[in-house]
Amino acid sequence: MKTSTKVLGAFSALFFAASAFIGCSEIDMFQVNAPADLQERIDAIAAEKNAQSHGDTTVVDITKAIVGSEDFSSGWWADHSQHFEVPTGKLLHFEFVNHSSKGSNWNNWNVVCTNVAGNGTDDDSSYQEYFVVRADGYAFSWPGVLSIDYFEEGKLADWDDFKDNFMDNAYVTVEVDHSTQGLVVMTAVAEKEGYDFKITETYQQEGFSASPFFINITTDASWFEMKKAYLIPTKIEEIPDQNPTGIVVTGYPTLLEIGDEDAIGNAVATVTYEDGTSAQVDIDAVTFTVPDLTTVGVKTIVYSYAVTKQGNSCKPVNGYYTLEVVNAVTALEVSKAPSYTTYYVYDAPVRFNAEGVEVTATYADGSEGVISNENLVFGEVPAEAGNQTVKISYQGSTSTIETTCEVEVIKGTSAVGSPDFTNGWWSTFSEDYVIAAGESKTLKMMLYSDNLENYHSPCTILRNAALEEYGVVRMDHFGWGGGYDAAQAESNWNWDSFKSSLNMSMVDITVTNNGDGTAAVRYDVKYADGEEHFQSYVMTVNSDDLQMALVTEESYLVLYE
């Protein structure tokens, strides 16, 4: 460990002071009078050392005091601090002064976590980044949770305040804690002279198995003065291990033909633990006991799991399921029509709704029986108007057996979203429809939804010709914007069935420009089962400049008028 020059200076002072008492006649040439405040200096040095002491402390020498060019010419990833190693069970603490060019909020510090002491600028195939966290509450290469408190009451006003006033010359303390149980917590606290508050950014990632890893900070039109660094034991308390209390397996096959011995298929195992939490576990860690599958009949598969939450061996938990082994399927026939047979399409196929459909299988021995839908594969509804067929197939052990189901297809005039529900929020829009004062516009559509969230349904945007929004009205009695006022909203939704009833609903959205600085938005919805509901809003707008558009998330709208 490198000895502090302050400590060496104190030792020197003590040596000369002590020498003064040996004998003046022998050391007159070297006599030095001890300063009156010598003990205060010694105490100050001891206090400084104690301030850095946190139990088992390992001071890390700063080998690169200045990171980046002081004229802010070091762009993104141009310069890095030294790489600090963080072993399991240790907390890295380091401090620096941040200097920002103030060009953008990201022109400040960036904390980089890697598996090796490198910057990823060469051809080292072993280099890997675990996470990169910016000073402005942004991260990438990360699966963790990031949070900031910058704009809480009494702190920063906005990003301009962060960029222009606070971050340049801010003193930053970073702690990266690496627990023995695979939890990493990074906390960065920035403070600035003249401000009576600090701002804090926290990043947390579980399941972190890499050990050790390395931390550095990198530039982006910024530079840093490194001050100190040390390692101490982790502050994260160990979490008691949890034994499993139950296991449920789903997604297993319920039907097998003779010759097919895959009794597990695409099964998923979910385990519940003593603390009440549940988690999906690796199916390969589940032990399955499979009986003879070479004879026809109902078979029982027993499964067990004997791993704690932290991966240790324990007493097993058990369960079972049954499947039926049958003779080969030779034919399929739709014996009961699906509940819904009318579809609206535009320029792409849509998903078939198998609710209510019943398919009967004929087996090699001449027997018949209804085959479960989960053992069938349903095709898509084609994007062609008129009476169409949807393919239904069964994959046997030696061949694929098919039949078809008839549906009616109506061609729409346009569509919004994606038929496979992969469209994210604010990514797919309808055209804009201008609504003059005193006029109304109604858009009629069929809604296709995955029924997973209330907001996987159409939203109505009211805005002007410059695309400046007055407000957004969602179909689930929610909205926002300067013109939106929740007090002006009304609906008669049954929330117990709203989400589960979205798919294949017929939706009419009408916007009326009242001509008095307000606009009415009304949804009239008929579920696929015939149940009807409405919702309506009154919003503040500029009646002389009003247009509407639709946007949707993880759902698909086919407009037909």
N, C-alpha and C positions, 0 to 999 in steps of 0.2 A: 504493500500500500504506500502510496506517495505521501511523505510527511509534509504537513502544512508549513509554509515559511513563517507564518505567525507563531506556530509552536516552537520552531527552531529559534526564532528571535527571543521568545520568552525563556527558553533554556539558556541562551547566551547571557541574557540579563541576570538570571539566577546564578550562573556560574561566576560572573564577575562580582556580583554582590556578595556571594559567599567568600570569594577570595579576599575580600577586603578585611576579613576578620582573622586571616592566617598570620599576618605580621606585617606591619607597615614597612619595617626596615628591609625586608626581603623583597617586597614587590612595589616599592615606591614608584618605579617607572611605569607600572601597569595599574596603579590604583585608579578605580572608577567608582564614582559615587552613584549609588542606586537611586533611580528617580523616585520621587515621593509617591507617585501613583502606581508603583510597580505591582502591588498586590491587586489593585483595581484592574490593571491590564491582564494579569494572570486570571483573575476571576472572569473577566470578559471573554477571554479565550476559552475557558472551561464552559462558560454559559453557551458560547457558540457551538462548541462540540456537543454539549448536552442537547441543544436545540435540534441537532441533526441526528441524535441518537433515538432510535425507536426499538430498543431491544437488540435483537440480532441484526445489526446494520452492517451492510457492505457498501462502503463509499465507492462510487464509480468515477474514475478520472475523466474529466472532459478533455478529450484529445482534439476536438475541433470547436474552438470557441465561437467562431463566426461562420454561419451557414448562409450561403447566398451572397450575391454582390450588393453592396450598400447603395448602389445606384438603381436598384430594383430591376436590373436587366436579367436576373435569373428567372426564366419562365417556368412553366409547369414541368416538374420532375427534373429541372436542370441541376439542382444541387441537393444533397442530402446531408443530414447530420451523421455522426457516427452511429453504428448499429448497436443498440442496447439489448443484450440477451436477457430473456425473462424465463427462468426455469419454472417448472411446476411448483406450486406452493410459495411463490415469491410475488412481491409487489414492487414494480419499478416506479420510482418517483423521480421526476426531473422537472427543472424550471428553466424558463428562458424569457427573454423580452422579444415580443413580436413587432416587426416593422412591416407596414403595409404600404403599397403604392396607392391605395384607395381607389383603384380603377373599378373594381367590382367586389362584392362581398367575399368571393373566393380567393382574392389576392392576399391570403394570410397563411397560417400554418396548416399543414396536412399531416396527420399521424398515419404511418404506414406499418402494417403488421405482416411480416413475411416468415417463411420457413428457414431461410438462410440469410446470411449477412450480405445481401446483394440488392441491386436496384432494378433488376429486370431489364437492363439495357444491353446485355450481352446475349450469347446463345446458350446460356446455361439452362438446360432443359429441366433441371431440378428446382429452379426458382418458382415459388408460388406465393401469391398474395392472399392472405386470409381476410383482411379488410383494410379499407382506406377511409378515414374519417376526416372531413374538412371542418374548418373552424365555423362555417356558416350552417351547421346542422345538416350536412349532406354526406352520404356515404355510398360506396360501391364495393363490389367484390365481397358482399357481406350478406349473411342470413340472419343477422341479429336484430336488436331493437335499439333505436336511436331516439333520444329526446333532448330538448333544449328548454331553458326557462328565460330566454333572452327578452321576451316581450311581455312578461308578467307585469302586473301593476307595479309601478314605481321603478321599472327598469327601462330598457331601451324603447324608443318610440316606434322605430321601423328599421328596415334594412339600410336606409340611408344613414340613420343615426349609428348603426353598427359599423358601417363602412367608413363614413367620413369622420366620425368623432371618437369612437371608443377603441377600435382594435389597434390602430397605430400606436406604438409604444406601450401597449398593454403588457402587463406581467402575467405570464401564463404558467400554471402548475398543472402538470399531467401526471396521473397515476394510472398504471395498467396493472390490474390485479389478476393473477392466474391461480385459481384455486386448485387443490388436489383432485377435485371431482369434476374438472372439465368446464368450469365457468370462468369466462373472462369478462371483466368489467373495466372499461376505460372511462375515466372522469377527467375532464379538462375544465379548470376554473380560471377565468380571466378577470383581472382587476386593473383599474386605471386610476392614476393619481387625479384627484379632483372629483371622483365619483364615489358616492357612499354605498355602492352596491357592487356585487360581483355577478358575473353570468357563468352558468354551468352547462356543459354538454356531457351527456352520458351515453355510452354505447355498451350494450350487454349481449353476450353470445354464449349460449349453452352448448354442451356437447363438444367442447374444444379439446381434442385429443392430442394435438401437436405439442411436443415438448422436447427441447425448449423452442421458443420462437423469438423473433427479433423485432424490435421497435425502432423506427427512425422518424424524423420529421423532414418534409421536403417542401420546396419552394413553389411559388406561383406568382411571379412579380412581387416577391416578398423576401425578407431576410431575417435572421434571428441571432440574438446574442445568447449563447448557452451559459447557464449559471451554475447549476449543480445537478447531481444525479446520485441516487443510491438505491439499493435493494433492501427490503425488509420482508419478514414473513407475511404471508397473505393475511388480509383482514377478514376474508370471507369465512364464516363459520361452516364447518363441515355439516352437511345435511345427513341425518340418519338414513340408513338404507331402508327400503320398504319391500316386504315380501308380497308376492302376488296373492290375491284372495279369490280370483276368479278369472276365467278365460272364456271368450265367445269366438267361435269361428263362423264366418259368413262367406258367401261367394263360392261355396263348394258345389260340385255337380250334384244334381238330384237324380240324374238318369244316366246310365251307362249301358252301351250295347255290349254283349258278350264279345270279348276280344279287346275291349278298351279297358285298361287297368289303371287309368289315371283317376284315382278316387279323391284327389286333392284339387286338381284343376287350378283355378285362379283364386283359391281360398285366401281370406284375410283374417288374421288373428288379432283380437283386441283384448288386452289384459288389464284388469283392475287391481290396484294396489291397496295396501293397508291405509294409506292416507286419503283414500277415496278418489284419487286420480286414475285416469285410464289412458292407455297409449297403444297404438298399433305396434306390433313387434314383428321381427323377421320370421317369416313362415318357416324358414329352415331351422329355427331354434325350437319349433314345436315338434313333438314326437307323435306320429300317427301310427296306430295299430290297425291294419287293414285286413279284413277277412278274405276268404276265397271269393274271387270275382268271376269265376268261370262257370257259375251256375246261375240260373234265373231266380230272382227273388229280391226281397228287401234286405239290405246289408247295413250293419252298424259299424261305423268308424269311430274309434275312441282316440282322443287326443289329450296330451298333457304338456305342461310347461313348467320348468323348474329353474327359473332365473329371476333374481331380484331386480329391482329397478336400476341398481348400479352394476348389474352384470355378474353378480355372484350366484353360486349354486345354492339351491334351497329346496324345501319340500315342495313337490309338484302340486299344481292345481289341474283339474281334469274336466273333460266334457265329452260330448259325443254328438254325432249327427247320423242320419240315415240316408241312403240313396237306393234306387231301384236298378237292378241289373235286368235288362230285357233282351229279347231277341232282336235281330237287326230290323230297323224300320225300313219298310218297302214302299210306303206311300203316305202322303199327308193330304188332309182335306180340311178346309175351313168349315167347321160345323156350326159356328155362331159368328155373326158379323160383328165388327168392332163397334164401339159406342159412337164413334165419330167417323163419318165417311166423306165429309165435304172439306176440301182444302183450297186455300188461295195461294197461288204461286206467282212469281215474277220471272226471273231469269235463272233461277237455281232450284234444284230439288230441295224439299223440306223433309223434316223427320216425320216418320209414320207414328201415329199414336195408337199403340196396341191395346189400350184400355178396352176391356170387354170382349176382345176377340178370343175365340176358342178354336183350337186346332186338334183334330183327331188323327192319331197315327195308326197305321196298319202294320203289324209285325210279321216276321217271316213265318210264324206258325199260324197265321190267319186271324189272330186275335186283334182287337182294337182297344184303344184307350186314349183319353185326352192327354196330350203332352203339354207339360208346363211351358209357359212363355219364356221362362229363363233358359230353356234348352233350345230355343229357336233364335234365328237371326232374321231380323226384319229389314227389308230394303227401304229405300227412300221413295217418297212420292215424287214422280217425275214433274218437270217444269213444262208440262204440255196440257193445254186445256182439253176438257172433255172427260169421258169415262176412261179411266186408266187402271192399271193393275200394279200392285206392290208385291214384290217377291218375298216369299217366306221360305226359309230353308232350315234343314236340320243336318248337322254334320255327324254322320255315323262313323263307325270304326273303319269302314272300308269305302264308303261312298257318301255323296251329298244328295239328300232328297229334298225336292222343292214343290211348292204350290204357290198360288197367287190369291190376292184379296182385291176386290174391286173397290175403287174410290171415285168420287167426282172431283174434278179439278177445275177451278175458275181462275182465269188469268187476271192478274192485277195490273195496275198501271205504273207502279214504282215500288221500291222497297227501301227500308232503312235497317241497317244492322247486318248481322251475319247469320245465315241459317244454322251454323254449327255453334252459335252463341259465344264465339271467341272475341267479339267486339268489346273493347274496354270502354270506360267512361269517356265521354266527350270525344269520340273518335269517328262516329258515323252520323251524318245529318241528312235530313231531307232538303229539298230546295226551299227557298224562302218564298212565302206567299204574302203579297201586299194586301192590306185590308184598309180600305178607305173609311173615313168617318161615316158612321151610320150603316155600315155594311158588316156582313158576317162571312166567315169561311169555315166549312165543315170538312174534315178529313176522315174518311172511313177506312178501317183497316182490320186485318186479322192479326192478332198478337200471338207469336210463338215464343214461349219462355221456358227456361229450365225449372221454373217454380222454386228456385233456391232462395231468392231474396225479394222483398216487396218492391224494390226499385229495379228489378229486371222487367221493366215495363216502360211504356212511352212517357217522355217528358216533353212539355211544350215550352218553347223559348219565345218570348216576346221581346223584340228589339227594333232598332231603327234601320234605315238603309245603310248606315255606316257600321252595322253589326254591333252597336253599343246596346247592351241588354237593359231592358226595364226589369226583367225578372224571369225566373224559370219555375214552372209548375210541374211537379211530378204527379204521377197517377196515384201514388199512395198517400195523398193528403199531406204533401210536404212541398216546400219551395223556398226560394231565396231571391235576393236582388232588391234594388232600391224601390221597385214598384210592388214588391210582394208584402202582404200584410196577412198574417195567419188568421187574424180576426175576421177577415173577409172571406174565409173559406168555409165550405159546407160539404158534407158527404154523408152517405148512409151505408158505408162499408161494414161488412161483417168481418172483423179482423181475424176471426178463427179460421175463416176459409179463404181469405183474400189471396195469400201467397200460393196456396195449393191449387187455386182455380184460374191462375193467369193464363196458362197455355191454351191456345185456340179460342181465346175470348174475342168477341167482335166488339171493337172499340170505335166510337164516334167522338171526335174532338172538335168542338165548335168554339171559335174565337169571334167575339162581337166587339167592334169598335164603337163604343157608345157615343163618341164625338164630344164628350165633356171632360177629356183627360183621363178617362178610365176605360178599361177593356174587361169583358167577361170571358172567362175560360170555363167551358163545361165538358166533362167527360160523361158519356153515356155508355155503359159497359154491359154486355150480355155474355155471361160465362158460357162455356161449351155445354154445360148441363141445363142451360136455359135461365138460370137465376140472373136477375137484373139489378144493377146499382148505378148510382151517379155520384159525381162530385162537381162543385162549381166554385169559382173564385172571381173576385173583382180586384183588378190591379191598376195601379197608377201608370199611365203611359202618356206619350205625346200623340194625341189623336191625329195630328197632321203628318205623322211619320211613323207608321206602325206596320210591322210585318211579323209573321209567325214562321217557325220552323220546328221540326221534331228531332229529337236525339234520343237514343236508347242505349242501354248497357246490358250486355250478355243476353240479348233477346233479339227478335227479328220481327219487323213490321212489314206486312204486304198491304199496300194501299190499293184500293180497287175503285175509288171514285175520286 
